[in-house]
Amino acid sequence: MAKVKSKKQVKKLISPFKNYWNRNNLIIFIAGLVLVIIGFLFMAPDPWDSTLSLSISPIILLIAYIVVFPLSILYKKKKTSLNNVSSEN
């Protein structure tokens, strides 16, 4: 007679590389890309010593790189809980 083999239960592993990006993160990231493009377009005009090229464009680029891109990576929507809602009777 043949031995009956017992089946092993395969545990499903949860991936540590979960996709944390949602629609809001992508919108913020695209806004950052638009700011970077606008900043470099402002830097491109012909007179190199214009106010637009020397002061406004670097400020726009700094805002995009230092504020908007990290915000798009770190932004997480707050979960609303129904337990905190108090009802008056």
Order of alpha helices (4+ residues) and beta strands (2+ residues): alpha-alpha-alpha
